[in-house]
Amino acid sequence: MLIRKFLPRRLRRIASMSRRQLGYELRANLWFSSVLYAILAIMLAIVAFWLDFSVGLHEHVPTTFIIHHEFLYTVVSTLLAGVITLNAFTFNSTVVILTTFSGQFSPRMMLNFIADSKTQHVLGIFNATFIYLMIAFFMLNENLMDTYVAIPFASFALTLIAMGNFVFFINHSVKWMQVPMLTHNMKVESQSKIMKTLGKDLEPFRTNEPNKTGEELSRKDAYTIYSDKPGFLQIVDYKKMIKNASKDDIIIRLEVRVGDFVTKGIPILSYWPQNGQEVNEYNYQNLLYFGNKKTEVQDLEFGVNKLKEIAIKAISNDDPATAKNVIYQMTDLLLDIATITRFAPYLTDDNNDLRLIIPNESFDYYLNVSFAHILYYAKDDPILINDVLEALTLLAESVEMKDIKCCWEFAEGIARRYNSGERFKYENKKFHSLLRQLAVSAEEIESYNELENDINGGGYQL
């Protein structure tokens, strides 16, 4: 702790991050991959010079592969200029793509493109090629060596790779700019985070029936831990918190949700000692990691919101095809959430003893987060309303009955806002057909008949 106080602010922030936070931040920066490729380029240059200057590789290969100093110097200088041009064009294209993402879709999209492994490899290869050629250009010395083999071979190979890399980057950029690929990539990224957050961090500890429930705990008997700094709650180390709570024999309640913004002095944890022993509160406070922005490392809602923003922007830009595509991708994302998690607020240790209570979430919460905002922007657009209803119908075919009920309740809310006047006959018919199908899946026939009586006099009763 004393050493950390004397570190620069940037390094103090890095030192306070969790391992997953640090990995997320590194992937979200281009400089990290570029530094790695630069180190590889320097190592390759050292090996090439060692082979030519120390081993004398030119003595062991046919004369066809030997390049003389004057010719090599000319070629390397030419290649260096060409690679600089390609590098500049690539970075310019990257800026254009990021500007397009920010303006047409969402500012959050820029991070996805930068963090994409293919993007980072492409830019890293260009940097590695440039650094290697620059080292070769300044290190060639006619007085020390007149004939070379390894240096020119590596120069030509890296330049060919850079040329292929340029073509690959153009193709990669074009694919990323296509809306179906764009939304698919975002969904896959969010699914990966869901698997890590729910499948690894929470689900192994969740239970619906712990030995002791949260209702038995009195809030007036709780000890409170307060935030010592402002920021967004990015990561909670659930595993270590449960382990420590089991060791100290306490029950903890998390007072804030991952993704929430807290100010200094806000309660973030409450705990109940079971045997009256003293607890080191700092050990638990230090398991909550705060930052200056939201991230999708453990914040499932953040990934849903990124897709939702694209749909809303598409509606504003009169691009219904994009909005429809996003609705279907979010449906698949919601299915993953409903399939993986049990939405229980209780996390227990190996003995099924309650150790951590997290803010309660439910399937209908994520359903509302996903589609409510889109419907507000769509207003009375019957086609988009039908697309959302179709998504709910598809979702109802794959989830449990309690979640089907949530889909029906959400659809019922849509129907009560739905204005059946001034609609094409086909769209109106499709609306009622989807609503009936969802009512049958949810076993809500009576509710459906009442709803139809309310909205159009009962013309579509079952």
N, C-alpha and C positions, 0 to 999 in steps of 0.2 A: 504493500500500500504506500509506503514512503517513497519508493522508487517511482511509482505511478504519478505521484504529485509533481515530480520534477520533469515529467515527459511533456513534450509539446501537446497542444490541445488535440490535434489530429491523432497522434499516437495514443493519447489517453483514451480517446473514443474507441480506437481499434482494440486496445487492451481490455476494455470493459465489455466487449462483444462476446456472445456465445460462439461456439464453433459453427453452428448453422448460420448465425447472423453474419459471421465473417465470410463463410463460403458464399452466401447470397450477395454480399457487397463486392466480393472479388469477381464473381461472375457478371456483375452489373457494370463492371469497368473494363474498358478496352486496354488500359495500360498493363494490367496484370498478365494477360495472355501475350501481349507484345513483348513484355520483359522476358517471359519464358522463351519465346522464339528468338529473342536477341541473344540470350545466353547460349541457346543451341547453335546459333550462327557463329558466335565467338569460338565455341568448342570445335565446330567444324573447320573454322579457319586455322585454329591451332593444329588440328590433326593434319590438315592439308599441307601446312608449312613444315610440319615435322616430317611428313613423308617425302617432301621434295628436298628440304635442306639437310635433314639428319640421316634419313634412310637412303636417300639418293635413288628414288623410285625410277628415274629416267634410265638408270643402268640396267634395270630388270624388265623393261617393256620394249616392244618393237618401236622403231623410229617413227612409225606412223602416228603414235600417240604423243610424241614429244613436241612441245610448243616452245619457240624461242622467245626471249624476253621482249624484244621490240614489238613483235606481232601480238603477244599476249597483253602488253601494256595498252596497245591501241584497242584491242577487243574489249578488255575490261572497262576502259573508260567509256566506250560506246555503250556497253551493256548497262553501266551504271547510270548513264543519262536516260536510257530507255526505261529502266526500272523506276527511276524517279518520276518519269512521266506517267507510267501506269499507276504508281502509288498515289500521285496527286489526283488522277482521274477517279480512282477507287474511293478515296476519301471524299471527293466532291460528290460522287454518286451517293455515298452513305449519308451525307448531309441533306441531299435532296430527298432521299427516302424518309429520313427522320422528320423533315419538315412536312412532308406529305402525310405521314402517320399522325403527326400532331394536329395538323389542320383539318384533315378529312375524317379521322377516326377518333383518336383520344391521345392526349399527351402521355398516358401510361403505356401506350404502344411502343414508344421509343425504347423503353427499357427492355421490352421483350425482344426487339430486333438486335439490340446491342448484346444482350445476354445469350443470344442464340449461339450455340457452339460452332456452327458453320461460319457465321459472320466473324467470330473471333479467330478461327483458324485461317480464314482468308486474309484478314488484315495482318495477322501474325506472320504468315508466309511472306507477304510483301516486305514487311519490316526486316525479317531474317535475311531475305535475298539482298536487300539494300545494304544492310550492315556488313554482310560477308563481302560483297563486291567493294565496298568502301575500304574495308581492312586490306583486301587484296591489292587494291589500287595504290595504297600508301606504303605497303610492305614489300612490294616487288622491288628488288635491288639487283641491277645488272652486275654490280661488282661482286656480289656474293654468289649469284647463280644466274646462268644464262639460259638454261633449259628447264622446263617445268612439265609436270604431268598431272599431279593431284590437284593443284590449284586451278588450272584451266578446266579440268574435268568437272570439278565441283561448281565452278562458275557457270559452265554451260548447262549442267544439270539443274541448278537452282533457277537459272533464267527460263528454261523450258517449263519447270514447275510453276514459275510465276506467270508465264503466258497461259498455261492451262488453268491456273488459279483465277486469272482475270475472266476467262470465259465462264468458269464455274460461278464466279461472283455475279456476273450479269444474269445468268440463268437463275441463281438463287434469289436475287433481288426481284426479278420479274415474278417468280412464284410467290414470294412473300407479299407482293403488292396485290395479288389476287385475293378477293374477299373470302372465298371458301377456304383457301389454304390459310389465310390469316386467322380466321375464327377457329379453324381446326387446331392450329398450333397453340392458340391461347387456351383452348379447352384442354388439350393434352397436357399443357404446362400446369393448369389448375388441377387436373386429375392427379398428376404426380404429387402435387402438394397435399391433396386430400389423402392420398395413400400414406404419405409420411406423417401428416398431422393426426389423422384419425386412426389409421391402421397401426401405426407404431407408437405414437405418443399417448393416445387416450384409450383406444378400444381394449388393450390388454388389461387395463385397470378398471374399466367401467363395470358397474353392476346395478341391477334394479332392486336388489334385496340385500343390502349390507347388514352386518350384525347390529349396527346402530344407525338410525336415520337422522337427517338434519333437523327434523321436527322436534327431536328430543333435546336440542341444544337451545339454551336461552341466550339471547343476544346480550343481555345485561351482564352475563358472566364471561363474556368474550374479552380477550385482549386484542388490541388493534395495532397493526403496523401501518405506518403512514409513508407515502411516497416522499423521497428526499430530493426528487428532481422532476421537472415537467417532461412531457413527451408522449409519444404513442407507445402503448404496450405492444411489443413486437413478438416476443417469445417468452413462454413459460416453460421452465425445465420441470415438467410434471414428474418424470421418473425420479429425479433426485429429490424433489420436494416430498414425494410419497415415502421414499426411503428414509429421509431425515425425520419426517413426521412419525414413522413407525419406530424409529430409534428413540425419539424423545417422547413417544406415546402421547401425541396430541392430535386433534382434529382441526383442519384448516379450512377456511372458506375464502375463495378468491372473490374479491369484491368488485373487480373490474373485468371486462371482457377483452380478449386479445383483439387489438385494433382500436380500442378506446383511447381517447386523449385524456391524460391526467395532468393536473397541476401539482405543484409542490404542496405537501400537507394533506393530500386527499387519502382517505383510507384505501389501502390496496389489498390487505389481508386481515382476516380475523382468525383467532385460534383459541382452542379450548384445551388446556392441559388436563390430562386424565388422572395424573397422580400428584399434581401440585409441584412438580420439580421446575426449576428455572430453565427458561428457553433462551437461546441466543438468537434474537430476532434478526440480526444482520445476516445470518446464514440463509434465512428464508427470503429476506428482502433482496438478497443478491441473486436469487434464482429467477427474478423477473427482469427482463431486459427491455429497456426503453430506447427509443430512437426518435429522430426528428421527422419521420415519415412513416406511412403505413407500408407494410410489406406483406407478401402472400406466403411467407414461410409457414406461419400457423394461422393466418387470417383467411378463412375460407370465403368470407364475404367479399374480401378484396378482389379475388379472382372472378367472382360472379359479377361484381360491379364493373370490372374492365369490359367484360362482354356486353353488359347492359349499356354502357356508355356508347359502344359502337352502334347498337340498335337505335338508341335515341338520336345519335348524330345522323344515322341513315334516314330516320323519319324526318328530321329537319332538312335534310338534303334531297328529299323526295326520292329516296332509294329504297323502295319497299322490299326488293329482292334481298338486299343485305340484311334488313331487319328480320325477315323471315328466316334467313340462314342462321342468324344469331339466336333466334328463339329456339330452333331445333338443337343447336349446340348446347344451349343452357339446359334444355330438357335432358340431354345425355349427362350433363354435369350433375343435375339434381338427382338423377337416378343413381349415380355413384354415391352421392351423399346419403341418400335414403338406404342404399344397400349396405354400406359399410358401417354406419354408426347406429347405435341404439338410442341416442339422445338422452342418456341417463346422466344426471348431474353428479352422481356419486362415484368416486374413485377409491378403490380399496387396495390394501396390501395383500401379501400372499395368504394371510389368514382370514381374508374377507372382512377385516376390520376397516371401518370407514376412516379415511385419512384426509381426503380432499374433496371439497364441494365446489364445483365450478358453476358459473352462471348458466341457468337453464336455457337450452335452445330446443327448437322443435322443427319438424319438417315444414310446417306451415310458415315458420319464420323465413326460411330460405326461399320458399315459394313466393312469398310476398316481396322479398328483396329482389327476386329475379324478374318478376313480371309486372308488379304494380306500377312502377315508374314508367315502364314502356306503355302500359295502357293509358296512363294519364296523358302522355305525349301523343299517343295514337288518337285519343279523344273518341270520335264517333266513326273512325275508319272501320267498316265492317269486315274488310278482308284481313286486316291485322288482328282484329278481335277474334276472327275465326281461326287464324293461325295459332293464337295463344290457346284457344279452346282445343284445337287439334293436338297441341303439345301436351295439354293436361290429359287428354284422352289417351295418348300414347303412354304417358307416364303412369296412368292408372292401370294399364295392362301389365306393369312390371313390378309394382310396389305392393307392400302389405296393405291389408284392409284399412288400418288406421290412417295410413297415408293417402289411400284412395278417398277416404272421407274428407281429408284436407283439400284434395283436388276438387271435390264436389263443392265444398263450402266456398272455395275461391271462385269456381265457375259460377256459383249462385250469385256471388257479389258482382261478377261481370255482367250477368244477365239482368240484374236489377238496374244496372246503369245503361243497359243497351236500349237504344231507341229504335224500335222496329219500323218507324216511318222513313220514307224516301230511301228505300233499299231495293236493290235488284232482287228479283224473286229467288234466283239461285242462291245468293248469299244468305238471304233470310232462311231459306230451306236448310242450307248447310248448317247454319247456326243452331237451329232447333234439333237437327239430326245429331250433331255432336253433343249437345246438351243432354239429349235423351240417352245416348250411348254412355255418357259419363254417369248419369243417374242410375242406369242399370248396373254398371260396374260397382257403384258405391252402395247399391241396394237402397236407393233413396227415391223410390217411385212416387210415394206420397208427397214428398217434398217437391219433386219435379212437377207433379200435377198442380200443386198449390202455386208454384212459381209461374207456370203457364197461365193459370187463371189471373195472376196479378199483372202479367206483362201483355197478354193479348186475348184475354177472355176465354182461355181454355181450348184453343183450337188445335193444340198438339198433345193432348193428354194421352197417357198410356193406359 
